Amino acid sequence: MKNHASADAIDPVASSLPRAADTRPERHDPRPRFGPRQGWALATVGTVALVAAFYLTRPPVVTTSSGTEAVQTTAPRPARAAAAAAREPPPSDPALARKVEGLARDGRWNVLVVYAAEWARRESRNADAWHHLGAGLAKLGRYDEAGAAAGRATDLAPERADVWRTLGEIEVARERPPQALAAFENAAARDAKDVASRVAAGALYASLGHLARARETFAAALAIDPRDVDALCGSAAVAGMEGRVNEEEGLLQRVRAQGRRCSRGSLGYAGGTPVGAAPAERRPATSR
């Protein structure tokens, strides 16, 4: 039979001594202990997170004029910024640009169109490249190609008066008055001080038989520059066509006072020439 006596019974002295404290570390149970309150708090936090995620990812809703709600389809700002950056023209090649501009100043049109075509090939969204190419081709009498290049320039930079003016001059050379008139009107609308485009538009209005519009357009040019000989000649031509002889003579006197004269049939389009000189020819397209 086994002896089950305790240690106290065996050693009465030891049993009378105070017991030492148990210094062993308490075991930690890693499993979370949730009571009802902790569970309710966790559920609340989860619900708030789901609602926040829904509203942050949901497309914006706007109220229409009829009072109904509709999803706003406008792209977010980062997407709009990226799209705008994609439409921006690439940085120009300064060396190539200077080369083309120098050739234009020297009148070396055969060489210019080669460099301008290369420029337009490298930077297909650069309006200056297409503008120079169109003007150069027009100088060589290649008007259809020039019109296509100049039209591309107006597509890329519709806010620029100079590209519209060049296109108008090319369309005059192509003998397409309506298209030329539209181009000159666009140029004038974009530059409040563009006398040349207004003079050209006035001449085209007169040639198309719209004398009242021609008179108004020449008057607008003279309001900008009262001494502009082309505008004076155009106004005089229209006055003569309308039978306003005294007004016509007064305008011609203002031209003669500057030592100039009006060429017949020009209707003011490059019509002012120095006294004693031959009548001026039609102004060719230029790269500005």
C-alpha positions as protocol buffer text, in pm:
chain_id: "A"
residue {
  index: 1
  type: MET
  ca { x: 0 y: 0 z: 0 }
}
residue {
  index: 2
  type: LYS
  ca { x: 141 y: 332 z: -110 }
}
residue {
  index: 3
  type: ASN
  ca { x: 216 y: 608 z: 139 }
}
residue {
  index: 4
  type: HIS
  ca { x: 16 y: 920 z: 48 }
}
residue {
  index: 5
  type: ALA
  ca { x: 138 y: 1133 z: 339 }
}
residue {
  index: 6
  type: SER
  ca { x: 202 y: 1492 z: 254 }
}
residue {
  index: 7
  type: ALA
  ca { x: 537 y: 1673 z: 285 }
}
residue {
  index: 8
  type: ASP
  ca { x: 403 y: 1863 z: 585 }
}
residue {
  index: 9
  type: ALA
  ca { x: 338 y: 1544 z: 761 }
}
residue {
  index: 10
  type: ILE
  ca { x: 685 y: 1418 z: 685 }
}
residue {
  index: 11
  type: ASP
  ca { x: 866 y: 1739 z: 783 }
}
residue {
  index: 12
  type: PRO
  ca { x: 678 y: 1934 z: 1050 }
}
residue {
  index: 13
  type: VAL
  ca { x: 950 y: 2200 z: 1062 }
}
residue {
  index: 14
  type: ALA
  ca { x: 919 y: 2279 z: 691 }
}
residue {
  index: 15
  type: SER
  ca { x: 547 y: 2308 z: 724 }
}
residue {
  index: 16
  type: SER
  ca { x: 586 y: 2581 z: 983 }
}
residue {
  index: 17
  type: LEU
  ca { x: 802 y: 2802 z: 755 }
}
residue {
  index: 18
  type: PRO
  ca { x: 642 y: 3062 z: 520 }
}
residue {
  index: 19
  type: ARG
  ca { x: 605 y: 2946 z: 163 }
}
residue {
  index: 20
  type: ALA
  ca { x: 812 y: 3126 z: -113 }
}
residue {
  index: 21
  type: ALA
  ca { x: 619 y: 3315 z: -378 }
}
residue {
  index: 22
  type: ASP
  ca { x: 574 y: 3141 z: -713 }
}
residue {
  index: 23
  type: THR
  ca { x: 797 y: 3334 z: -959 }
}
residue {
  index: 24
  type: ARG
  ca { x: 711 y: 3135 z: -1271 }
}
residue {
  index: 25
  type: PRO
  ca { x: 571 y: 3357 z: -1556 }
}
residue {
  index: 26
  type: GLU
  ca { x: 202 y: 3332 z: -1609 }
}
residue {
  index: 27
  type: ARG
  ca { x: 106 y: 3165 z: -1934 }
}
residue {
  index: 28
  type: HIS
  ca { x: -59 y: 3401 z: -2191 }
}
residue {
  index: 29
  type: ASP
  ca { x: -343 y: 3279 z: -2400 }
}
residue {
  index: 30
  type: PRO
  ca { x: -311 y: 3450 z: -2747 }
}
residue {
  index: 31
  type: ARG
  ca { x: -674 y: 3394 z: -2832 }
}
residue {
  index: 32
  type: PRO
  ca { x: -876 y: 3717 z: -2802 }
}
residue {
  index: 33
  type: ARG
  ca { x: -1138 y: 3726 z: -2535 }
}
residue {
  index: 34
  type: PHE
  ca { x: -1444 y: 3921 z: -2659 }
}
residue {
  index: 35
  type: GLY
  ca { x: -1735 y: 3997 z: -2451 }
}
residue {
  index: 36
  type: PRO
  ca { x: -2066 y: 4143 z: -2574 }
}
residue {
  index: 37
  type: ARG
  ca { x: -1936 y: 4502 z: -2562 }
}
residue {
  index: 38
  type: GLN
  ca { x: -1622 y: 4427 z: -2762 }
}
residue {
  index: 39
  type: GLY
  ca { x: -1820 y: 4241 z: -3027 }
}
residue {
  index: 40
  type: TRP
  ca { x: -2065 y: 4532 z: -3070 }
}
residue {
  index: 41
  type: ALA
  ca { x: -1776 y: 4780 z: -3110 }
}
residue {
  index: 42
  type: LEU
  ca { x: -1609 y: 4564 z: -3375 }
}
residue {
  index: 43
  type: ALA
  ca { x: -1932 y: 4536 z: -3573 }
}
residue {
  index: 44
  type: THR
  ca { x: -1980 y: 4914 z: -3561 }
}
residue {
  index: 45
  type: VAL
  ca { x: -1627 y: 4982 z: -3690 }
}
residue {
  index: 46
  type: GLY
  ca { x: -1675 y: 4734 z: -3975 }
}
residue {
  index: 47
  type: THR
  ca { x: -2003 y: 4895 z: -4080 }
}
residue {
  index: 48
  type: VAL
  ca { x: -1848 y: 5243 z: -4086 }
}
residue {
  index: 49
  type: ALA
  ca { x: -1560 y: 5115 z: -4299 }
}
residue {
  index: 50
  type: LEU
  ca { x: -1797 y: 4960 z: -4553 }
}
residue {
  index: 51
  type: VAL
  ca { x: -2004 y: 5278 z: -4582 }
}
residue {
  index: 52
  type: ALA
  ca { x: -1692 y: 5492 z: -4626 }
}
residue {
  index: 53
  type: ALA
  ca { x: -1559 y: 5262 z: -4898 }
}
residue {
  index: 54
  type: PHE
  ca { x: -1893 y: 5279 z: -5082 }
}
residue {
  index: 55
  type: TYR
  ca { x: -1905 y: 5659 z: -5090 }
}
residue {
  index: 56
  type: LEU
  ca { x: -1537 y: 5699 z: -5176 }
}
residue {
  index: 57
  type: THR
  ca { x: -1559 y: 5468 z: -5478 }
}
residue {
  index: 58
  type: ARG
  ca { x: -1910 y: 5569 z: -5590 }
}
residue {
  index: 59
  type: PRO
  ca { x: -1924 y: 5809 z: -5891 }
}
residue {
  index: 60
  type: PRO
  ca { x: -2037 y: 6161 z: -5797 }
}
residue {
  index: 61
  type: VAL
  ca { x: -2411 y: 6222 z: -5822 }
}
residue {
  index: 62
  type: VAL
  ca { x: -2557 y: 6551 z: -5938 }
}
residue {
  index: 63
  type: THR
  ca { x: -2912 y: 6678 z: -5932 }
}
residue {
  index: 64
  type: THR
  ca { x: -3050 y: 6769 z: -6272 }
}
residue {
  index: 65
  type: SER
  ca { x: -3282 y: 7059 z: -6346 }
}
residue {
  index: 66
  type: SER
  ca { x: -3578 y: 6822 z: -6330 }
}
residue {
  index: 67
  type: GLY
  ca { x: -3493 y: 6725 z: -5973 }
}
residue {
  index: 68
  type: THR
  ca { x: -3372 y: 6373 z: -6053 }
}
residue {
  index: 69
  type: GLU
  ca { x: -3031 y: 6242 z: -5960 }
}
residue {
  index: 70
  type: ALA
  ca { x: -2780 y: 6135 z: -6221 }
}
residue {
  index: 71
  type: VAL
  ca { x: -2428 y: 5999 z: -6207 }
}
residue {
  index: 72
  type: GLN
  ca { x: -2176 y: 6264 z: -6304 }
}
residue {
  index: 73
  type: THR
  ca { x: -1966 y: 6138 z: -6594 }
}
residue {
  index: 74
  type: THR
  ca { x: -1697 y: 6407 z: -6577 }
}
residue {
  index: 75
  type: ALA
  ca { x: -1355 y: 6250 z: -6556 }
}
residue {
  index: 76
  type: PRO
  ca { x: -1167 y: 6298 z: -6229 }
}
residue {
  index: 77
  type: ARG
  ca { x: -910 y: 6573 z: -6218 }
}
residue {
  index: 78
  type: PRO
  ca { x: -606 y: 6345 z: -6266 }
}
residue {
  index: 79
  type: ALA
  ca { x: -763 y: 6197 z: -6580 }
}
residue {
  index: 80
  type: ARG
  ca { x: -851 y: 6543 z: -6717 }
}
residue {
  index: 81
  type: ALA
  ca { x: -498 y: 6663 z: -6648 }
}
residue {
  index: 82
  type: ALA
  ca { x: -352 y: 6364 z: -6831 }
}
residue {
  index: 83
  type: ALA
  ca { x: -581 y: 6423 z: -7129 }
}
residue {
  index: 84
  type: ALA
  ca { x: -485 y: 6790 z: -7141 }
}
residue {
  index: 85
  type: ALA
  ca { x: -117 y: 6700 z: -7125 }
}
residue {
  index: 86
  type: ALA
  ca { x: -164 y: 6461 z: -7417 }
}
residue {
  index: 87
  type: ARG
  ca { x: -305 y: 6745 z: -7628 }
}
residue {
  index: 88
  type: GLU
  ca { x: -13 y: 6976 z: -7554 }
}
residue {
  index: 89
  type: PRO
  ca { x: 231 y: 7008 z: -7845 }
}
residue {
  index: 90
  type: PRO
  ca { x: 568 y: 6848 z: -7788 }
}
residue {
  index: 91
  type: PRO
  ca { x: 866 y: 7074 z: -7722 }
}
residue {
  index: 92
  type: SER
  ca { x: 1002 y: 7222 z: -8042 }
}
residue {
  index: 93
  type: ASP
  ca { x: 1345 y: 7144 z: -8182 }
}
residue {
  index: 94
  type: PRO
  ca { x: 1516 y: 7486 z: -8151 }
}
residue {
  index: 95
  type: ALA
  ca { x: 1788 y: 7409 z: -8405 }
}
residue {
  index: 96
  type: LEU
  ca { x: 1543 y: 7290 z: -8669 }
}
residue {
  index: 97
  type: ALA
  ca { x: 1310 y: 7583 z: -8604 }
}
residue {
  index: 98
  type: ARG
  ca { x: 1595 y: 7833 z: -8641 }
}
residue {
  index: 99
  type: LYS
  ca { x: 1703 y: 7664 z: -8964 }
}
residue {
  index: 100
  type: VAL
  ca { x: 1355 y: 7691 z: -9118 }
}
residue {
  index: 101
  type: GLU
  ca { x: 1313 y: 8052 z: -9008 }
}
residue {
  index: 102
  type: GLY
  ca { x: 1652 y: 8142 z: -9155 }
}
residue {
  index: 103
  type: LEU
  ca { x: 1562 y: 7981 z: -9488 }
}
residue {
  index: 104
  type: ALA
  ca { x: 1237 y: 8179 z: -9492 }
}
residue {
  index: 105
  type: ARG
  ca { x: 1428 y: 8505 z: -9440 }
}
residue {
  index: 106
  type: ASP
  ca { x: 1665 y: 8413 z: -9723 }
}
residue {
  index: 107
  type: GLY
  ca { x: 1383 y: 8309 z: -9955 }
}
residue {
  index: 108
  type: ARG
  ca { x: 1528 y: 7962 z: -10010 }
}
residue {
  index: 109
  type: TRP
  ca { x: 1193 y: 7798 z: -10051 }
}
residue {
  index: 110
  type: ASN
  ca { x: 1312 y: 7476 z: -10221 }
}
residue {
  index: 111
  type: VAL
  ca { x: 1533 y: 7398 z: -9924 }
}
residue {
  index: 112
  type: LEU
  ca { x: 1284 y: 7530 z: -9671 }
}
residue {
  index: 113
  type: VAL
  ca { x: 1011 y: 7283 z: -9768 }
}
residue {
  index: 114
  type: VAL
  ca { x: 1253 y: 6994 z: -9714 }
}
residue {
  index: 115
  type: TYR
  ca { x: 1343 y: 7104 z: -9362 }
}
residue {
  index: 116
  type: ALA
  ca { x: 987 y: 7208 z: -9280 }
}
residue {
  index: 117
  type: ALA
  ca { x: 854 y: 6870 z: -9394 }
}
residue {
  index: 118
  type: GLU
  ca { x: 1108 y: 6696 z: -9171 }
}
residue {
  index: 119
  type: TRP
  ca { x: 1010 y: 6924 z: -8884 }
}
residue {
  index: 120
  type: ALA
  ca { x: 643 y: 6841 z: -8935 }
}
residue {
  index: 121
  type: ARG
  ca { x: 727 y: 6470 z: -8952 }
}
residue {
  index: 122
  type: ARG
  ca { x: 915 y: 6480 z: -8623 }
}
residue {
  index: 123
  type: GLU
  ca { x: 662 y: 6703 z: -8447 }
}
residue {
  index: 124
  type: SER
  ca { x: 331 y: 6628 z: -8611 }
}
residue {
  index: 125
  type: ARG
  ca { x: 140 y: 6844 z: -8360 }
}
residue {
  index: 126
  type: ASN
  ca { x: 359 y: 7152 z: -8398 }
}
residue {
  index: 127
  type: ALA
  ca { x: 160 y: 7427 z: -8570 }
}
residue {
  index: 128
  type: ASP
  ca { x: 472 y: 7629 z: -8658 }
}
residue {
  index: 129
  type: ALA
  ca { x: 615 y: 7341 z: -8860 }
}
residue {
  index: 130
  type: TRP
  ca { x: 296 y: 7304 z: -9067 }
}
residue {
  index: 131
  type: HIS
  ca { x: 261 y: 7681 z: -9101 }
}
residue {
  index: 132
  type: HIS
  ca { x: 611 y: 7718 z: -9247 }
}
residue {
  index: 133
  type: LEU
  ca { x: 559 y: 7417 z: -9470 }
}
residue {
  index: 134
  type: GLY
  ca { x: 235 y: 7558 z: -9610 }
}
residue {
  index: 135
  type: ALA
  ca { x: 388 y: 7900 z: -9675 }
}
residue {
  index: 136
  type: GLY
  ca { x: 693 y: 7745 z: -9841 }
}
residue {
  index: 137
  type: LEU
  ca { x: 486 y: 7523 z: -10068 }
}
residue {
  index: 138
  type: ALA
  ca { x: 274 y: 7823 z: -10168 }
}
residue {
  index: 139
  type: LYS
  ca { x: 591 y: 8011 z: -10267 }
}
residue {
  index: 140
  type: LEU
  ca { x: 670 y: 7723 z: -10500 }
}
residue {
  index: 141
  type: GLY
  ca { x: 321 y: 7732 z: -10652 }
}
residue {
  index: 142
  type: ARG
  ca { x: 220 y: 7398 z: -10499 }
}
residue {
  index: 143
  type: TYR
  ca { x: -106 y: 7540 z: -10373 }
}
residue {
  index: 144
  type: ASP
  ca { x: -300 y: 7221 z: -10308 }
}
residue {
  index: 145
  type: GLU
  ca { x: -25 y: 7080 z: -10088 }
}
residue {
  index: 146
  type: ALA
  ca { x: 17 y: 7422 z: -9929 }
}
residue {
  index: 147
  type: GLY
  ca { x: -353 y: 7438 z: -9847 }
}
residue {
  index: 148
  type: ALA
  ca { x: -341 y: 7097 z: -9679 }
}
residue {
  index: 149
  type: ALA
  ca { x: -39 y: 7196 z: -9468 }
}
residue {
  index: 150
  type: ALA
  ca { x: -184 y: 7536 z: -9375 }
}
residue {
  index: 151
  type: GLY
  ca { x: -515 y: 7372 z: -9287 }
}
residue {
  index: 152
  type: ARG
  ca { x: -332 y: 7139 z: -9052 }
}
residue {
  index: 153
  type: ALA
  ca { x: -176 y: 7442 z: -8882 }
}
residue {
  index: 154
  type: THR
  ca { x: -520 y: 7595 z: -8823 }
}
residue {
  index: 155
  type: ASP
  ca { x: -641 y: 7266 z: -8676 }
}
residue {
  index: 156
  type: LEU
  ca { x: -352 y: 7261 z: -8431 }
}
residue {
  index: 157
  type: ALA
  ca { x: -359 y: 7631 z: -8339 }
}
residue {
  index: 158
  type: PRO
  ca { x: -706 y: 7769 z: -8419 }
}
residue {
  index: 159
  type: GLU
  ca { x: -648 y: 8063 z: -8184 }
}
residue {
  index: 160
  type: ARG
  ca { x: -365 y: 8206 z: -8398 }
}
residue {
  index: 161
  type: ALA
  ca { x: -451 y: 8477 z: -8650 }
}
residue {
  index: 162
  type: ASP
  ca { x: -133 y: 8430 z: -8854 }
}
residue {
  index: 163
  type: VAL
  ca { x: -207 y: 8070 z: -8951 }
}
residue {
  index: 164
  type: TRP
  ca { x: -559 y: 8165 z: -9064 }
}
residue {
  index: 165
  type: ARG
  ca { x: -419 y: 8457 z: -9263 }
}
residue {
  index: 166
  type: THR
  ca { x: -170 y: 8233 z: -9442 }
}
residue {
  index: 167
  type: LEU
  ca { x: -446 y: 7984 z: -9521 }
}
residue {
  index: 168
  type: GLY
  ca { x: -658 y: 8268 z: -9662 }
}
residue {
  index: 169
  type: GLU
  ca { x: -376 y: 8383 z: -9889 }
}
residue {
  index: 170
  type: ILE
  ca { x: -328 y: 8028 z: -10015 }
}
residue {
  index: 171
  type: GLU
  ca { x: -701 y: 7991 z: -10084 }
}
residue {
  index: 172
  type: VAL
  ca { x: -692 y: 8315 z: -10284 }
}
residue {
  index: 173
  type: ALA
  ca { x: -413 y: 8165 z: -10494 }
}
residue {
  index: 174
  type: ARG
  ca { x: -624 y: 7850 z: -10537 }
}
residue {
  index: 175
  type: GLU
  ca { x: -909 y: 8074 z: -10658 }
}
residue {
  index: 176
  type: ARG
  ca { x: -1148 y: 7962 z: -10386 }
}
residue {
  index: 177
  type: PRO
  ca { x: -1302 y: 8290 z: -10264 }
}
residue {
  index: 178
  type: PRO
  ca { x: -1551 y: 8147 z: -10009 }
}
residue {
  index: 179
  type: GLN
  ca { x: -1281 y: 7943 z: -9834 }
}
residue {
  index: 180
  type: ALA
  ca { x: -1040 y: 8236 z: -9845 }
}
residue {
  index: 181
  type: LEU
  ca { x: -1302 y: 8469 z: -9702 }
}
residue {
  index: 182
  type: ALA
  ca { x: -1375 y: 8230 z: -9415 }
}
residue {
  index: 183
  type: ALA
  ca { x: -1004 y: 8209 z: -9333 }
}
residue {
  index: 184
  type: PHE
  ca { x: -957 y: 8587 z: -9334 }
}
residue {
  index: 185
  type: GLU
  ca { x: -1266 y: 8635 z: -9117 }
}
residue {
  index: 186
  type: ASN
  ca { x: -1122 y: 8385 z: -8870 }
}
residue {
  index: 187
  type: ALA
  ca { x: -793 y: 8573 z: -8865 }
}
residue {
  index: 188
  type: ALA
  ca { x: -964 y: 8909 z: -8809 }
}
residue {
  index: 189
  type: ALA
  ca { x: -1177 y: 8764 z: -8530 }
}
residue {
  index: 190
  type: ARG
  ca { x: -862 y: 8654 z: -8346 }
}
residue {
  index: 191
  type: ASP
  ca { x: -661 y: 8974 z: -8388 }
}
residue {
  index: 192
  type: ALA
  ca { x: -832 y: 9307 z: -8322 }
}
residue {
  index: 193
  type: LYS
  ca { x: -548 y: 9493 z: -8499 }
}
residue {
  index: 194
  type: ASP
  ca { x: -517 y: 9273 z: -8808 }
}
residue {
  index: 195
  type: VAL
  ca { x: -562 y: 9524 z: -9091 }
}
residue {
  index: 196
  type: ALA
  ca { x: -435 y: 9293 z: -9367 }
}
residue {
  index: 197
  type: SER
  ca { x: -698 y: 9025 z: -9306 }
}
residue {
  index: 198
  type: ARG
  ca { x: -976 y: 9282 z: -9299 }
}
residue {
  index: 199
  type: VAL
  ca { x: -855 y: 9438 z: -9624 }
}
residue {
  index: 200
  type: ALA
  ca { x: -840 y: 9094 z: -9787 }
}
residue {
  index: 201
  type: ALA
  ca { x: -1188 y: 9006 z: -9661 }
}
residue {
  index: 202
  type: GLY
  ca { x: -1323 y: 9338 z: -9789 }
}
residue {
  index: 203
  type: ALA
  ca { x: -1180 y: 9273 z: -10134 }
}
residue {
  index: 204
  type: LEU
  ca { x: -1334 y: 8925 z: -10140 }
}
residue {
  index: 205
  type: TYR
  ca { x: -1674 y: 9057 z: -10030 }
}
residue {
  index: 206
  type: ALA
  ca { x: -1660 y: 9311 z: -10313 }
}
residue {
  index: 207
  type: SER
  ca { x: -1558 y: 9049 z: -10568 }
}
residue {
  index: 208
  type: LEU
  ca { x: -1851 y: 8832 z: -10458 }
}
residue {
  index: 209
  type: GLY
  ca { x: -2091 y: 9128 z: -10498 }
}
residue {
  index: 210
  type: HIS
  ca { x: -2148 y: 9189 z: -10126 }
}
residue {
  index: 211
  type: LEU
  ca { x: -2074 y: 9560 z: -10144 }
}
residue {
  index: 212
  type: ALA
  ca { x: -2232 y: 9657 z: -9813 }
}
residue {
  index: 213
  type: ARG
  ca { x: -2022 y: 9399 z: -9628 }
}
residue {
  index: 214
  type: ALA
  ca { x: -1715 y: 9508 z: -9823 }
}
residue {
  index: 215
  type: ARG
  ca { x: -1772 y: 9873 z: -9724 }
}
residue {
  index: 216
  type: GLU
  ca { x: -1811 y: 9777 z: -9358 }
}
residue {
  index: 217
  type: THR
  ca { x: -1498 y: 9559 z: -9362 }
}
residue {
  index: 218
  type: PHE
  ca { x: -1280 y: 9826 z: -9523 }
}
residue {
  index: 219
  type: ALA
  ca { x: -1415 y: 10080 z: -9274 }
}
residue {
  index: 220
  type: ALA
  ca { x: -1315 y: 9845 z: -8991 }
}
residue {
  index: 221
  type: ALA
  ca { x: -964 y: 9828 z: -9133 }
}
residue {
  index: 222
  type: LEU
  ca { x: -943 y: 10209 z: -9158 }
}
residue {
  index: 223
  type: ALA
  ca { x: -1064 y: 10241 z: -8800 }
}
residue {
  index: 224
  type: ILE
  ca { x: -751 y: 10051 z: -8698 }
}
residue {
  index: 225
  type: ASP
  ca { x: -513 y: 10236 z: -8934 }
}
residue {
  index: 226
  type: PRO
  ca { x: -660 y: 10540 z: -9115 }
}
residue {
  index: 227
  type: ARG
  ca { x: -349 y: 10566 z: -9334 }
}
residue {
  index: 228
  type: ASP
  ca { x: -345 y: 10209 z: -9462 }
}
residue {
  index: 229
  type: VAL
  ca { x: -324 y: 10247 z: -9841 }
}
residue {
  index: 230
  type: ASP
  ca { x: -479 y: 9909 z: -9921 }
}
residue {
  index: 231
  type: ALA
  ca { x: -781 y: 9985 z: -9703 }
}
residue {
  index: 232
  type: LEU
  ca { x: -816 y: 10333 z: -9861 }
}
residue {
  index: 233
  type: CYS
  ca { x: -794 y: 10188 z: -10212 }
}
residue {
  index: 234
  type: GLY
  ca { x: -1051 y: 9921 z: -10131 }
}
residue {
  index: 235
  type: SER
  ca { x: -1289 y: 10173 z: -9981 }
}
residue {
  index: 236
  type: ALA
  ca { x: -1246 y: 10397 z: -10288 }
}
residue {
  index: 237
  type: ALA
  ca { x: -1316 y: 10105 z: -10521 }
}
residue {
  index: 238
  type: VAL
  ca { x: -1636 y: 10013 z: -10338 }
}
residue {
  index: 239
  type: ALA
  ca { x: -1747 y: 10377 z: -10328 }
}
residue {
  index: 240
  type: GLY
  ca { x: -1701 y: 10399 z: -10704 }
}
residue {
  index: 241
  type: MET
  ca { x: -1899 y: 10076 z: -10757 }
}
residue {
  index: 242
  type: GLU
  ca { x: -2182 y: 10217 z: -10548 }
}
residue {
  index: 243
  type: GLY
  ca { x: -2177 y: 10553 z: -10733 }
}
residue {
  index: 244
  type: ARG
  ca { x: -2046 y: 10758 z: -10441 }
}
residue {
  index: 245
  type: VAL
  ca { x: -1813 y: 10959 z: -10660 }
}
residue {
  index: 246
  type: ASN
  ca { x: -1724 y: 11236 z: -10414 }
}
residue {
  index: 247
  type: GLU
  ca { x: -1635 y: 10987 z: -10142 }
}
residue {
  index: 248
  type: GLU
  ca { x: -1428 y: 10788 z: -10389 }
}
residue {
  index: 249
  type: GLU
  ca { x: -1229 y: 11097 z: -10489 }
}
residue {
  index: 250
  type: GLY
  ca { x: -1172 y: 11192 z: -10126 }
}
residue {
  index: 251
  type: LEU
  ca { x: -1028 y: 10849 z: -10050 }
}
residue {
  index: 252
  type: LEU
  ca { x: -804 y: 10861 z: -10356 }
}
residue {
  index: 253
  type: GLN
  ca { x: -670 y: 11197 z: -10248 }
}
residue {
  index: 254
  type: ARG
  ca { x: -572 y: 11048 z: -9914 }
}
residue {
  index: 255
  type: VAL
  ca { x: -379 y: 10784 z: -10104 }
}
residue {
  index: 256
  type: ARG
  ca { x: -204 y: 11036 z: -10329 }
}
residue {
  index: 257
  type: ALA
  ca { x: -110 y: 11245 z: -10025 }
}
residue {
  index: 258
  type: GLN
  ca { x: 112 y: 10956 z: -9921 }
}
residue {
  index: 259
  type: GLY
  ca { x: 281 y: 10943 z: -10262 }
}
residue {
  index: 260
  type: ARG
  ca { x: 90 y: 10626 z: -10357 }
}
residue {
  index: 261
  type: ARG
  ca { x: -175 y: 10529 z: -10603 }
}
residue {
  index: 262
  type: CYS
  ca { x: -436 y: 10255 z: -10632 }
}
residue {
  index: 263
  type: SER
  ca { x: -403 y: 9983 z: -10894 }
}
residue {
  index: 264
  type: ARG
  ca { x: -713 y: 9915 z: -11099 }
}
residue {
  index: 265
  type: GLY
  ca { x: -906 y: 9600 z: -11027 }
}
residue {
  index: 266
  type: SER
  ca { x: -727 y: 9526 z: -10702 }
}
residue {
  index: 267
  type: LEU
  ca { x: -1019 y: 9621 z: -10479 }
}
residue {
  index: 268
  type: GLY
  ca { x: -770 y: 9709 z: -10214 }
}
residue {
  index: 269
  type: TYR
  ca { x: -596 y: 9371 z: -10193 }
}
residue {
  index: 270
  type: ALA
  ca { x: -231 y: 9477 z: -10213 }
}
residue {
  index: 271
  type: GLY
  ca { x: -356 y: 9763 z: -10429 }
}
residue {
  index: 272
  type: GLY
  ca { x: -145 y: 10049 z: -10297 }
}
residue {
  index: 273
  type: THR
  ca { x: 166 y: 10109 z: -10508 }
}
residue {
  index: 274
  type: PRO
  ca { x: 422 y: 10393 z: -10513 }
}
residue {
  index: 275
  type: VAL
  ca { x: 358 y: 10667 z: -10768 }
}
residue {
  index: 276
  type: GLY
  ca { x: 533 y: 10583 z: -11094 }
}
residue {
  index: 277
  type: ALA
  ca { x: 558 y: 10213 z: -11015 }
}
residue {
  index: 278
  type: ALA
  ca { x: 375 y: 9933 z: -11190 }
}
residue {
  index: 279
  type: PRO
  ca { x: 55 y: 9810 z: -11027 }
}
residue {
  index: 280
  type: ALA
  ca { x: 128 y: 9568 z: -10748 }
}
residue {
  index: 281
  type: GLU
  ca { x: 74 y: 9201 z: -10799 }
}
residue {
  index: 282
  type: ARG
  ca { x: -134 y: 8996 z: -10564 }
}
residue {
  index: 283
  type: ARG
  ca { x: 37 y: 8956 z: -10227 }
}
residue {
  index: 284
  type: PRO
  ca { x: 182 y: 8605 z: -10199 }
}
residue {
  index: 285
  type: ALA
  ca { x: 144 y: 8383 z: -9897 }
}
residue {
  index: 286
  type: THR
  ca { x: 407 y: 8454 z: -9637 }
}
residue {
  index: 287
  type: SER
  ca { x: 527 y: 8276 z: -9327 }
}
residue {
  index: 288
  type: ARG
  ca { x: 489 y: 8505 z: -9027 }
}
